[in-house]
Amino acid sequence: MGECKLDHSKEDVQKKLAEQAPYLSEQRVGQFQSMLAGELDQERLNELFHLLKKYDLASPEERLVREQQMDRLFG
């Protein structure tokens, strides 16, 4: 995932999650929703957005990398 100079709002992340939810497990969607229910700094919002961005188009290898990053993020 390349570095993006745009800052994404909580609403941006929520929209992206809604778009990508069909490609994620229910548990994973719940983890995103739980995190979005709290206060997040800009860096975390950007990270969440980019984990979701084009998830549906990612190769199996890229999805695995993103899943590992999600596991780390959600603990």
C-alpha positions in Angstrom: 0.0 0.0 0.0 1.5 3.3 -1.1 1.7 6.3 1.0 -1.2 8.7 0.6 -1.1 12.4 1.4 -4.9 12.7 1.9 -6.4 12.7 5.3 -9.5 10.6 5.5 -12.5 11.4 7.8 -14.3 8.9 10.0 -17.1 9.2 7.4 -14.7 8.2 4.6 -13.7 5.1 6.5 -17.3 4.2 7.3 -18.2 4.5 3.6 -15.3 2.4 2.5 -16.2 -0.2 5.1 -19.7 -0.3 3.8 -18.3 -0.9 0.2 -15.9 -3.6 1.3 -18.0 -5.4 3.9 -19.2 -8.1 1.5 -15.5 -9.1 1.1 -14.7 -9.2 4.8 -15.8 -11.6 7.5 -18.6 -10.5 9.8 -16.1 -10.6 12.7 -13.7 -8.2 10.8 -16.6 -5.8 10.0 -17.5 -5.8 13.6 -13.9 -5.0 14.6 -13.8 -2.0 12.2 -17.2 -0.8 13.5 -16.1 -1.1 17.1 -12.9 0.9 16.4 -14.9 3.5 14.5 -17.2 3.9 17.5 -14.3 5.4 19.5 -12.1 8.4 19.1 -9.4 8.0 16.5 -6.5 10.1 15.5 -5.8 11.0 11.9 -3.1 8.5 11.5 -5.3 5.7 12.6 -8.2 6.8 10.3 -5.8 6.9 7.4 -4.5 3.4 8.2 -8.0 2.0 8.5 -9.0 3.6 5.2 -6.0 2.2 3.3 -6.5 -1.3 4.7 -10.0 -1.2 3.2 -9.2 0.6 0.0 -9.6 -1.8 -3.0 -9.6 -4.8 -0.7 -12.0 -6.5 -3.1 -9.4 -6.1 -5.9 -6.4 -7.2 -3.9 -4.6 -10.4 -4.7 -4.8 -13.3 -2.2 -1.2 -12.4 -1.1 -2.1 -8.8 -0.6 -5.2 -9.7 1.3 -3.2 -11.9 3.6 -0.8 -9.0 4.3 -3.8 -6.7 5.1 -5.4 -9.3 7.3 -2.2 -9.5 9.3 -2.1 -5.8 9.6 -5.7 -5.8 10.8 -4.9 -8.5 13.4 -2.1 -6.3 14.7 -4.3 -3.2 14.7 -7.3 -4.9 16.4 -5.2 -6.9 18.8 
